[in-house]
Amino acid sequence: MSKKSKKPSGTKAERLLEETTFYVDDCLGKSVALSLREAGWKTEWHRDHFQRDNVLDVEIYDYIGPKNWVMLTKDNKLRRNEEEVVKLVLCNLRVFSLSRNDMNSQQMVDAFLNHARAIGRLLKNEPAPFIAYVKSDSVEVPAQVRQRIATIQQTLLDSDSE
């Protein structure tokens, strides 16, 4: 007869969060990567994989996409750059971007950790690719961003069928 574990099992979203590797963009800094790692997140910092400063974002997407890593950034211009959004779709990326650029390292870490459950739920429920924004009170994929990604996906499907 087997004994039941006394430790409650985590939700699927919590387990997914624990199993996910997060690529920490250079703009967030090494201290953010290390602090999240100390909090139990699996993190990979940009400079551990790219030694030069002038790496194009599309090169990063090509690198992390096949690894199924989730990108953490504060690059709010991402959604406005057509080439980057198309590449993000092609690489099937999942991106969480801080909605504010004026945060110090500890505030950035706190923003991600305070929304860990919401990030886990989004990883569980939102199909890739997506760009989610981590705000002070929520984590969301804005409707216009979701629509833009869907339009790009449809355009790519249409061009494949021609």
C-alpha positions as a Markdown table, in Angstrom:
| # | Residue | x | y | z |
|---|---|---|---|---|
| 1 | Met | 0.0 | 0.0 | 0.0 |
| 2 | Ser | 1.5 | 3.3 | -1.0 |
| 3 | Lys | 1.5 | 6.4 | 1.2 |
| 4 | Lys | 0.3 | 9.7 | 0.0 |
| 5 | Ser | 2.8 | 12.5 | 0.0 |
| 6 | Lys | 2.2 | 15.0 | 2.7 |
| 7 | Lys | 3.6 | 17.7 | 0.5 |
| 8 | Pro | 0.9 | 19.2 | -1.6 |
| 9 | Ser | 1.6 | 19.1 | -5.3 |
| 10 | Gly | 1.9 | 22.5 | -7.1 |
| 11 | Thr | -0.5 | 23.5 | -9.8 |
| 12 | Lys | 0.4 | 22.9 | -13.4 |
| 13 | Ala | 1.2 | 26.6 | -13.8 |
| 14 | Glu | 3.5 | 26.5 | -10.8 |
| 15 | Arg | 5.3 | 23.4 | -12.1 |
| 16 | Leu | 5.6 | 25.0 | -15.6 |
| 17 | Leu | 7.1 | 28.1 | -14.0 |
| 18 | Glu | 9.7 | 25.9 | -12.2 |
| 19 | Glu | 10.6 | 23.9 | -15.3 |
| 20 | Thr | 10.9 | 26.9 | -17.6 |
| 21 | Thr | 14.2 | 28.5 | -18.6 |
| 22 | Phe | 14.1 | 32.3 | -18.7 |
| 23 | Tyr | 16.5 | 34.1 | -21.0 |
| 24 | Val | 17.3 | 37.4 | -19.2 |
| 25 | Asp | 17.9 | 40.1 | -21.8 |
| 26 | Asp | 21.0 | 42.2 | -21.5 |
| 27 | Cys | 19.0 | 45.4 | -20.8 |
| 28 | Leu | 17.8 | 43.9 | -17.4 |
| 29 | Gly | 21.3 | 43.2 | -16.2 |
| 30 | Lys | 23.2 | 40.3 | -14.6 |
| 31 | Ser | 21.9 | 41.1 | -11.1 |
| 32 | Val | 18.3 | 40.5 | -12.2 |
| 33 | Ala | 19.3 | 37.1 | -13.7 |
| 34 | Leu | 21.2 | 36.2 | -10.5 |
| 35 | Ser | 18.4 | 37.4 | -8.2 |
| 36 | Leu | 15.7 | 35.4 | -10.1 |
| 37 | Arg | 18.0 | 32.4 | -10.0 |
| 38 | Glu | 18.4 | 32.7 | -6.2 |
| 39 | Ala | 14.6 | 32.8 | -6.0 |
| 40 | Gly | 14.4 | 29.5 | -7.7 |
| 41 | Trp | 13.9 | 30.5 | -11.4 |
| 42 | Lys | 16.0 | 28.8 | -14.1 |
| 43 | Thr | 17.7 | 31.8 | -15.8 |
| 44 | Glu | 20.2 | 32.3 | -18.6 |
| 45 | Trp | 21.8 | 35.7 | -18.8 |
| 46 | His | 22.4 | 37.3 | -22.2 |
| 47 | Arg | 26.2 | 37.7 | -21.7 |
| 48 | Asp | 26.7 | 34.1 | -20.8 |
| 49 | His | 25.7 | 33.3 | -24.5 |
| 50 | Phe | 26.6 | 36.5 | -26.4 |
| 51 | Gln | 29.9 | 38.2 | -25.7 |
| 52 | Arg | 29.5 | 41.2 | -27.9 |
| 53 | Asp | 27.3 | 44.3 | -27.4 |
| 54 | Asn | 25.9 | 44.6 | -30.9 |
| 55 | Val | 23.9 | 41.4 | -31.1 |
| 56 | Leu | 20.7 | 41.9 | -33.1 |
| 57 | Asp | 17.5 | 40.9 | -31.4 |
| 58 | Val | 16.7 | 38.7 | -34.3 |
| 59 | Glu | 19.9 | 36.7 | -33.7 |
| 60 | Ile | 18.9 | 36.2 | -30.1 |
| 61 | Tyr | 15.4 | 35.0 | -31.2 |
| 62 | Asp | 17.1 | 32.4 | -33.5 |
| 63 | Tyr | 19.2 | 31.3 | -30.5 |
| 64 | Ile | 16.6 | 31.0 | -27.8 |
| 65 | Gly | 13.6 | 29.9 | -30.0 |
| 66 | Pro | 14.8 | 26.3 | -30.6 |
| 67 | Lys | 15.7 | 26.0 | -26.9 |
| 68 | Asn | 12.1 | 26.9 | -26.0 |
| 69 | Trp | 13.4 | 29.6 | -23.5 |
| 70 | Val | 11.1 | 32.4 | -22.4 |
| 71 | Met | 12.5 | 35.9 | -22.8 |
| 72 | Leu | 12.4 | 38.5 | -20.0 |
| 73 | Thr | 13.1 | 42.1 | -21.2 |
| 74 | Lys | 12.1 | 45.7 | -20.8 |
| 75 | Asp | 12.3 | 46.4 | -24.5 |
| 76 | Asn | 8.9 | 48.2 | -25.0 |
| 77 | Lys | 9.9 | 49.0 | -28.6 |
| 78 | Leu | 9.7 | 45.3 | -29.5 |
| 79 | Arg | 6.0 | 45.4 | -30.5 |
| 80 | Arg | 6.6 | 48.3 | -32.8 |
| 81 | Asn | 9.4 | 46.7 | -34.9 |
| 82 | Glu | 7.8 | 44.8 | -37.7 |
| 83 | Glu | 11.0 | 42.7 | -38.5 |
| 84 | Glu | 11.4 | 41.7 | -34.8 |
| 85 | Val | 7.7 | 40.8 | -34.4 |
| 86 | Val | 7.8 | 38.6 | -37.6 |
| 87 | Lys | 11.0 | 36.9 | -36.3 |
| 88 | Leu | 9.4 | 36.4 | -32.9 |
| 89 | Val | 6.5 | 34.7 | -34.6 |
| 90 | Leu | 8.7 | 32.5 | -36.7 |
| 91 | Cys | 10.7 | 31.5 | -33.6 |
| 92 | Asn | 7.5 | 30.9 | -31.7 |
| 93 | Leu | 8.8 | 33.0 | -28.8 |
| 94 | Arg | 7.1 | 33.8 | -25.5 |
| 95 | Val | 8.2 | 37.2 | -24.1 |
| 96 | Phe | 7.5 | 39.0 | -20.9 |
| 97 | Ser | 8.4 | 42.7 | -21.0 |
| 98 | Leu | 8.3 | 45.1 | -18.1 |
| 99 | Ser | 5.9 | 47.9 | -18.9 |
| 100 | Arg | 8.2 | 50.5 | -17.3 |
| 101 | Asn | 11.8 | 51.4 | -18.2 |
| 102 | Asp | 12.6 | 53.4 | -15.1 |
| 103 | Met | 13.0 | 50.6 | -12.6 |
| 104 | Asn | 16.1 | 49.7 | -10.7 |
| 105 | Ser | 17.3 | 46.1 | -10.6 |
| 106 | Gln | 15.5 | 45.2 | -7.3 |
| 107 | Gln | 12.2 | 46.7 | -8.7 |
| 108 | Met | 12.6 | 44.6 | -11.8 |
| 109 | Val | 13.2 | 41.5 | -9.8 |
| 110 | Asp | 10.2 | 42.3 | -7.6 |
| 111 | Ala | 8.0 | 42.9 | -10.6 |
| 112 | Phe | 8.7 | 39.4 | -12.0 |
| 113 | Leu | 8.5 | 37.6 | -8.6 |
| 114 | Asn | 5.3 | 39.4 | -7.5 |
| 115 | His | 3.7 | 38.2 | -10.7 |
| 116 | Ala | 5.1 | 34.7 | -10.7 |
| 117 | Arg | 1.7 | 33.0 | -10.5 |
| 118 | Ala | 0.3 | 35.1 | -13.3 |
| 119 | Ile | 3.4 | 34.4 | -15.4 |
| 120 | Gly | 3.0 | 30.7 | -14.8 |
| 121 | Arg | -0.7 | 30.8 | -15.7 |
| 122 | Leu | 0.0 | 32.7 | -18.9 |
| 123 | Leu | 2.7 | 30.1 | -19.8 |
| 124 | Lys | 0.1 | 27.4 | -19.2 |
| 125 | Asn | -2.8 | 29.0 | -21.0 |
| 126 | Glu | -1.5 | 31.3 | -23.7 |
| 127 | Pro | -0.2 | 29.6 | -26.9 |
| 128 | Ala | 3.1 | 30.8 | -28.2 |
| 129 | Pro | 4.1 | 33.1 | -29.7 |
| 130 | Phe | 3.2 | 36.1 | -27.5 |
| 131 | Ile | 4.4 | 39.3 | -25.9 |
| 132 | Ala | 3.1 | 39.9 | -22.4 |
| 133 | Tyr | 3.5 | 43.0 | -20.4 |
| 134 | Val | 4.3 | 42.9 | -16.7 |
| 135 | Lys | 2.6 | 45.9 | -15.1 |
| 136 | Ser | 2.4 | 47.0 | -11.5 |
| 137 | Asp | -1.0 | 45.3 | -11.1 |
| 138 | Ser | -1.2 | 42.6 | -13.8 |
| 139 | Val | 0.4 | 40.6 | -16.5 |
| 140 | Glu | -1.4 | 40.7 | -19.8 |
| 141 | Val | -1.1 | 40.2 | -23.5 |
| 142 | Pro | -2.8 | 43.3 | -25.0 |
| 143 | Ala | -5.5 | 42.6 | -27.5 |
| 144 | Gln | -3.8 | 44.7 | -30.2 |
| 145 | Val | -0.6 | 42.7 | -29.8 |
| 146 | Arg | -2.4 | 39.4 | -29.9 |
| 147 | Gln | -4.2 | 40.6 | -33.1 |
| 148 | Arg | -1.0 | 41.7 | -34.7 |
| 149 | Ile | 0.7 | 38.4 | -34.0 |
| 150 | Ala | -2.4 | 36.5 | -35.4 |
| 151 | Thr | -2.3 | 38.7 | -38.5 |
| 152 | Ile | 1.4 | 37.9 | -39.1 |
| 153 | Gln | 0.8 | 34.2 | -38.5 |
| 154 | Gln | -2.0 | 34.2 | -41.1 |
| 155 | Thr | 0.1 | 36.1 | -43.6 |
| 156 | Leu | 2.9 | 33.6 | -43.1 |
| 157 | Leu | 0.4 | 30.7 | -43.6 |
| 158 | Asp | -1.0 | 32.3 | -46.7 |
| 159 | Ser | 2.5 | 32.8 | -48.2 |
| 160 | Asp | 3.4 | 29.2 | -47.5 |
| 161 | Ser | 0.3 | 27.9 | -49.3 |
| 162 | Glu | 1.1 | 29.9 | -52.5 |
